[in-house]
Amino acid sequence: MHAAAFRTGGDERAEPLQASALPGVRSLPFQASVPALQQLFPQACALSLQQAAHAVSSAPLPGSAVLAWVRYGEKAQQTLAELVRQRLELADGKPLRLVPALLRHLHGRMADVLEAFQGGVFRRSPARVWRETAPEVALLEAQLRQALPVLQSLHDQLGDLISRVRAAQQALQALDMACMFLMDKVGAHIQPTLAARAGAVLASLALAMEQLQMLTEDQSRLLELMQLVQDGVLLKLPAVLSQLARLNGAAHAPLNETQRLLLTEVVLEFSTFIENHLTP
């Protein structure tokens, strides 16, 4: 028996060699230089080209079987799917449902007061209606004030999500370029699988663009809601409550016609402001 059949220094076994396309030849990853990619994709920015070069080098080795290509680019798609899930959670968040409901409730209570001012012969006394309504209006005002920091936090979360979806979009664009670059570099038996992966990546890219548009719209609506609370609850409502305070207490003299008309106008203006700015 030859001595070469044994390893010196104990009974350690030799690690198995990795198989490659040709026996005894090491299989190197695909490579794409940024200048070469720039010639193919002249409209791409420098960052996209660098990411595309990395995506090319991260592809399965040239000698890999078809199965190795089935999941090429899947990680970027999974990242986008998680971001979509997070967006849906934010869009369905309790504050985004609660704050409009509180504003509608506030609008309804002020409509009751307005009706008392505008009613006919059988209308209830505005003073009585306001005494019944004022505690609920005060509670709604407090709840809406407390909601503002929560809305600000949601606005910040949407901004962060927009940045991450934009990064996911760039990664998918890089993968799309990498697939096009690799298409004539892989064997004919790999091309159908790579083409299928390219189509899936392109679909995810379209989804990323759609999500960016939706997130921008979500952020815009949220900003409008914040401004409605700020202008309606922090600015206009205190002025209305100050005017309605003259209805409090039995010692106050009944309103004359001029005072009633002025209070009617104040309440009507506030109710109209809330109604016009609430999303249907």
C-alpha positions in Angstrom: 0.0 0.0 0.0 1.4 3.4 -1.0 2.2 5.9 1.7 0.4 8.6 -0.3 -2.8 6.9 0.6 -2.5 8.1 4.2 -2.4 11.6 5.6 0.3 12.4 8.1 -0.4 13.8 11.5 -3.2 11.5 12.7 -6.3 10.0 11.2 -7.9 13.3 9.8 -9.7 12.7 6.5 -9.3 14.9 3.5 -12.2 17.3 2.7 -14.1 16.4 -0.4 -13.4 18.5 -3.5 -16.1 20.7 -4.9 -17.4 19.6 -8.3 -17.2 22.1 -11.2 -18.1 22.2 -14.9 -14.9 20.4 -15.9 -13.0 17.9 -13.8 -10.1 19.6 -12.0 -11.3 23.1 -13.1 -12.6 25.6 -10.6 -15.9 27.3 -11.7 -15.7 31.0 -11.2 -18.8 33.3 -10.7 -20.2 35.4 -13.5 -18.7 38.8 -13.6 -19.9 42.1 -15.1 -17.9 45.3 -14.9 -19.7 48.6 -14.4 -18.4 50.0 -17.7 -19.7 47.0 -19.6 -23.2 47.3 -17.9 -23.2 51.0 -18.6 -22.9 50.3 -22.3 -25.9 48.0 -22.1 -27.9 50.3 -19.8 -26.8 53.9 -20.6 -29.8 55.4 -18.7 -29.0 53.6 -15.4 -27.5 55.5 -12.5 -24.1 54.6 -11.0 -25.7 53.0 -7.9 -28.0 50.8 -10.1 -25.0 49.7 -12.2 -23.0 48.8 -9.1 -26.0 46.8 -7.7 -26.4 45.1 -11.1 -22.8 44.1 -11.1 -23.2 42.6 -7.6 -26.4 40.8 -8.7 -24.5 39.2 -11.6 -21.6 38.0 -9.3 -24.3 36.6 -6.9 -25.9 34.4 -9.6 -25.4 30.7 -9.5 -22.1 29.4 -10.8 -21.9 28.8 -14.6 -21.8 25.0 -14.0 -24.8 25.0 -11.7 -27.9 22.9 -12.5 -31.2 24.4 -13.5 -32.6 24.0 -9.9 -30.0 26.5 -8.6 -31.5 29.2 -10.8 -35.1 28.7 -9.7 -34.7 31.0 -6.7 -32.4 33.5 -8.2 -33.5 37.0 -7.0 -36.0 35.6 -4.6 -34.6 37.4 -1.6 -35.3 40.8 -3.2 -38.9 39.7 -3.9 -39.3 38.5 -0.3 -38.1 41.9 1.0 -40.6 43.7 -1.1 -43.4 41.3 0.0 -42.6 42.1 3.7 -42.7 45.9 3.0 -46.1 45.5 1.3 -47.3 43.7 4.4 -46.1 46.5 6.6 -47.8 49.1 4.4 -51.1 47.2 4.7 -50.8 47.1 8.5 -50.1 50.9 8.6 -53.0 51.6 6.3 -55.4 49.6 8.4 -54.0 51.0 11.7 -56.5 52.0 14.4 -55.5 55.8 14.4 -56.3 56.1 10.7 -59.8 54.8 11.4 -60.3 56.4 14.8 -59.4 60.0 14.0 -61.9 60.4 11.1 -64.6 58.7 13.2 -63.9 61.2 16.1 -64.1 64.1 13.6 -67.4 62.9 12.2 -68.7 62.5 15.7 -67.7 66.0 16.6 -69.3 67.2 13.4 -72.5 65.4 14.3 -72.6 67.0 17.8 -72.1 70.5 16.4 -74.8 69.8 13.8 -77.2 69.2 16.7 -76.3 72.6 18.1 -76.7 74.2 14.7 -80.1 72.6 14.3 -81.2 74.1 17.6 -80.2 77.6 16.4 -81.9 77.1 13.0 -85.0 75.2 14.1 -88.6 76.3 13.8 -91.3 76.7 16.3 -90.7 73.4 18.0 -86.9 73.6 18.2 -85.2 72.8 21.5 -83.5 75.6 23.3 -79.9 76.1 22.0 -78.7 76.6 25.6 -80.2 73.3 26.6 -78.8 71.4 23.6 -75.4 72.9 24.2 -75.4 72.0 27.9 -76.2 68.4 26.9 -73.6 68.4 24.1 -70.7 70.3 25.7 -69.2 67.5 27.8 -69.1 65.1 24.8 -67.5 67.8 22.6 -64.9 68.4 25.3 -64.0 64.7 25.4 -63.8 64.6 21.6 -61.5 67.6 21.6 -59.2 65.9 24.2 -59.1 62.7 22.2 -58.2 64.5 19.0 -55.5 66.5 20.6 -54.0 63.2 22.0 -54.1 61.7 18.5 -51.9 64.3 16.9 -48.5 62.8 18.1 -49.7 59.3 17.0 -50.5 60.7 13.5 -47.1 62.3 13.4 -45.4 59.0 14.3 -47.4 57.3 11.5 -46.3 59.9 9.1 -42.7 59.3 10.0 -43.2 55.5 9.6 -44.6 56.0 6.2 -41.6 58.1 5.2 -39.3 55.4 6.4 -41.3 52.8 4.5 -41.1 54.8 1.3 -37.3 54.9 1.6 -37.2 51.1 2.1 -39.6 50.4 -0.8 -37.5 52.7 -3.0 -34.4 50.7 -2.0 -36.2 47.5 -2.8 -37.2 48.9 -6.2 -33.6 49.8 -7.0 -32.5 46.2 -6.0 -35.1 44.7 -8.3 -34.1 47.1 -11.1 -30.5 45.8 -10.6 -31.7 42.2 -10.8 -33.6 43.0 -14.0 -30.5 44.3 -15.6 -28.5 41.3 -14.3 -31.0 38.9 -15.8 -30.7 40.6 -19.2 -26.9 40.6 -19.0 -26.8 36.9 -18.1 -29.3 35.7 -20.6 -26.7 35.0 -23.3 -24.0 34.0 -20.8 -25.8 30.9 -19.5 -26.3 27.6 -21.2 -29.3 27.0 -23.4 -30.8 24.6 -20.8 -30.7 27.5 -18.2 -32.2 30.2 -20.4 -35.9 29.2 -20.0 -35.6 29.2 -16.1 -33.7 32.5 -16.2 -36.3 34.0 -18.5 -39.0 32.9 -16.0 -37.1 34.5 -13.1 -36.6 37.7 -15.2 -40.4 37.8 -15.7 -41.1 37.4 -12.0 -38.5 40.1 -11.1 -40.2 42.4 -13.6 -43.6 41.8 -12.0 -42.1 42.5 -8.6 -40.6 45.7 -10.0 -44.0 46.8 -11.2 -45.5 46.0 -7.7 -42.7 48.1 -6.1 -43.6 51.1 -8.3 -47.3 50.6 -7.5 -46.5 50.5 -3.7 -44.5 53.7 -3.9 -47.4 55.5 -5.5 -49.8 54.2 -2.9 -47.4 55.1 0.0 -47.1 58.6 -1.4 -50.9 58.9 -1.5 -51.2 57.4 2.0 -48.7 60.0 3.3 -50.5 62.8 1.6 -53.9 61.8 3.0 -52.3 61.4 6.5 -50.8 64.9 6.2 -54.2 66.3 5.3 -55.8 64.6 8.3 -53.1 66.0 10.6 -53.7 69.5 9.2 -57.5 69.0 9.6 -57.0 68.2 13.3 -54.6 71.1 13.8 -56.7 73.7 12.0 -60.1 72.4 13.2 -59.4 71.3 16.7 -56.4 73.4 17.8 -57.4 76.6 16.1 -61.1 76.8 15.1 -62.8 74.8 17.8 -61.5 76.8 20.8 -62.9 80.0 19.1 -66.2 78.2 18.7 -66.3 77.0 22.3 -65.5 80.5 23.5 -68.5 81.9 21.6 -70.8 79.1 22.8 -69.7 79.6 26.4 -72.3 82.5 26.7 -75.0 79.8 26.6 -73.8 78.2 29.9 -75.5 78.9 33.2 -79.0 79.8 34.1 -78.0 83.4 34.9 -77.3 84.3 31.3 -79.9 86.4 29.6 -81.7 84.8 26.6 -80.0 85.5 23.3 -81.4 88.3 21.2 -81.8 87.8 17.4 -78.4 89.3 16.5 -76.6 87.2 19.0 -78.4 84.1 17.8 -77.5 84.8 14.2 -73.9 85.4 15.1 -73.6 82.1 17.0 -75.4 80.3 14.2 -72.8 81.6 11.7 -69.9 80.6 14.0 -71.2 77.0 14.4 -72.1 76.7 10.7 -68.7 77.8 9.6 -67.0 75.3 11.8 -69.3 72.4 10.8 -68.8 73.2 7.1 -65.0 73.3 7.5 -65.0 69.8 9.1 -67.5 68.4 6.6 -65.6 69.7 3.5 -62.3 68.3 4.7 -63.3 64.9 5.8 -62.6 62.1 3.4 -65.9 60.5 2.4 
